[in-house]
Structure formats: C-alpha cells, structure tokens
Amino acid sequence: MEADGSETLYKINVVVSDSILRDVNCDGALNVTNCTEIQRYIIGAQEFTAEQTVLADFDKNGSITVADVTEIQKSIVGA
C-alpha cells in the first residue's frame, strides 16, 4: 500500500531507444500519423501497449496529454 492509500498492482519497465522516441506506431517515421494515434488514445478511441505509452509521453511526466501531441507537432515542423 502506498502512502496515499493507493495500491500498486504492477510495474512495467520499458527500454526505448531515443531513435524511435515518439514513434508510437513504430513505423520508423515521426509524422502526423503518430499525433493522430496519440489523440485517439487521449479520447479513448485507441489502446496503447506499455511501449507505446512510453513513446507517446513526450515530456516524460507520466501522462499523455494534448501537450505531448503539440510538442511532437513542433518537433515535426522543426519549431
């Protein structure tokens, strides 16, 4: 039991190469398709594996949000 009363059911350790970071569909390319898949995940229309969850969390804060999508879009256009 955690200090806040929650219980850890399981922990997952995923090792991800920096070269594929943010490539949630693992096709070797970082493009708008990755952003679309993350947006679908956010609204509950798509499920992610543990690896995809790590890849989608651009800012590495433990949650996947529109902020992650925005940062990926900026990365794609070089901003």
CYANA upper distance limits for C-alpha pairs under 8 A (distance plus 0.5 A):
  1 MET  CA      5 GLY  CA      6.57
  1 MET  CA      6 SER  CA      6.42
  1 MET  CA      7 GLU  CA      5.14
  1 MET  CA      8 THR  CA      7.42
  2 GLU  CA      6 SER  CA      5.73
  2 GLU  CA      7 GLU  CA      6.20
  2 GLU  CA      8 THR  CA      7.75
 12 ILE  CA     50 ALA  CA      7.89
 14 VAL  CA     50 ALA  CA      7.75
 14 VAL  CA     51 GLU  CA      6.69
 14 VAL  CA     54 VAL  CA      7.96
 16 VAL  CA     20 ILE  CA      7.87
 16 VAL  CA     21 LEU  CA      7.44
 16 VAL  CA     51 GLU  CA      8.01
 16 VAL  CA     54 VAL  CA      8.31
 16 VAL  CA     55 LEU  CA      8.01
 17 SER  CA     21 LEU  CA      7.02
 20 ILE  CA     26 CYS  CA      7.80
 20 ILE  CA     28 GLY  CA      7.21
 20 ILE  CA     29 ALA  CA      8.49
 20 ILE  CA     55 LEU  CA      8.36
 21 LEU  CA     55 LEU  CA      5.81
 21 LEU  CA     56 ALA  CA      8.39
 22 ARG  CA     30 LEU  CA      7.45
 22 ARG  CA     34 ASN  CA      7.91
 22 ARG  CA     55 LEU  CA      5.03
 22 ARG  CA     56 ALA  CA      5.74
 22 ARG  CA     57 ASP  CA      7.96
 22 ARG  CA     58 PHE  CA      7.01
 22 ARG  CA     72 ILE  CA      7.80
 23 ASP  CA     27 ASP  CA      7.53
 23 ASP  CA     28 GLY  CA      7.21
 23 ASP  CA     29 ALA  CA      6.89
 23 ASP  CA     30 LEU  CA      5.93
 23 ASP  CA     34 ASN  CA      6.66
 23 ASP  CA     55 LEU  CA      6.91
 23 ASP  CA     56 ALA  CA      8.05
 24 VAL  CA     34 ASN  CA      6.25
 24 VAL  CA     37 GLU  CA      8.03
 24 VAL  CA     38 ILE  CA      8.21
 24 VAL  CA     52 GLN  CA      5.55
 24 VAL  CA     53 THR  CA      8.34
 24 VAL  CA     55 LEU  CA      6.17
 24 VAL  CA     56 ALA  CA      6.55
 25 ASN  CA     34 ASN  CA      6.89
 25 ASN  CA     37 GLU  CA      8.26
 25 ASN  CA     52 GLN  CA      7.95
 30 LEU  CA     34 ASN  CA      6.99
 30 LEU  CA     76 ILE  CA      7.40
 31 ASN  CA     35 CYS  CA      7.62
 31 ASN  CA     73 GLN  CA      8.43
 31 ASN  CA     76 ILE  CA      6.89
 32 VAL  CA     36 THR  CA      6.70
 32 VAL  CA     73 GLN  CA      7.77
 33 THR  CA     37 GLU  CA      6.72
 34 ASN  CA     38 ILE  CA      6.80
 35 CYS  CA     39 GLN  CA      6.66
 35 CYS  CA     69 VAL  CA      6.06
 35 CYS  CA     72 ILE  CA      7.55
 35 CYS  CA     73 GLN  CA      7.64
 36 THR  CA     40 ARG  CA      6.68
 37 GLU  CA     41 TYR  CA      6.71
 37 GLU  CA     46 GLN  CA      7.79
 38 ILE  CA     42 ILE  CA      6.70
 38 ILE  CA     56 ALA  CA      7.09
 38 ILE  CA     64 ILE  CA      8.37
 38 ILE  CA     69 VAL  CA      7.36
 39 GLN  CA     43 ILE  CA      6.99
 39 GLN  CA     66 VAL  CA      7.71
 39 GLN  CA     69 VAL  CA      7.72
 40 ARG  CA     44 GLY  CA      6.70
 40 ARG  CA     45 ALA  CA      5.48
 40 ARG  CA     46 GLN  CA      5.91
 41 TYR  CA     45 ALA  CA      6.22
 41 TYR  CA     46 GLN  CA      5.12
 41 TYR  CA     47 GLU  CA      6.41
 41 TYR  CA     48 PHE  CA      7.56
 42 ILE  CA     64 ILE  CA      7.51
 42 ILE  CA     65 THR  CA      7.11
 42 ILE  CA     66 VAL  CA      8.28
 48 PHE  CA     52 GLN  CA      5.90
 48 PHE  CA     53 THR  CA      6.39
 49 THR  CA     53 THR  CA      6.72
 50 ALA  CA     54 VAL  CA      6.99
 51 GLU  CA     55 LEU  CA      6.76
 52 GLN  CA     56 ALA  CA      6.49
 53 THR  CA     57 ASP  CA      6.92
 53 THR  CA     64 ILE  CA      8.06
 54 VAL  CA     60 LYS  CA      8.30
 56 ALA  CA     64 ILE  CA      6.98
 56 ALA  CA     68 ASP  CA      7.58
 57 ASP  CA     61 ASN  CA      7.51
 57 ASP  CA     62 GLY  CA      7.23
 57 ASP  CA     63 SER  CA      6.80
 57 ASP  CA     64 ILE  CA      5.68
 57 ASP  CA     65 THR  CA      8.38
 57 ASP  CA     68 ASP  CA      6.62
 58 PHE  CA     64 ILE  CA      8.39
 58 PHE  CA     68 ASP  CA      5.55
 58 PHE  CA     69 VAL  CA      8.30
 58 PHE  CA     71 GLU  CA      7.55
 58 PHE  CA     72 ILE  CA      7.57
 59 ASP  CA     68 ASP  CA      6.84
 64 ILE  CA     68 ASP  CA      6.81
 65 THR  CA     69 VAL  CA      7.44
 66 VAL  CA     70 THR  CA      6.65
 67 ALA  CA     71 GLU  CA      6.72
 68 ASP  CA     72 ILE  CA      6.75
 69 VAL  CA     73 GLN  CA      6.67
 70 THR  CA     74 LYS  CA      6.73
 71 GLU  CA     75 SER  CA      6.67
 72 ILE  CA     76 ILE  CA      6.72
 73 GLN  CA     77 VAL  CA      6.97
 74 LYS  CA     78 GLY  CA      6.42
 74 LYS  CA     79 ALA  CA      5.38
 75 SER  CA     79 ALA  CA      6.53
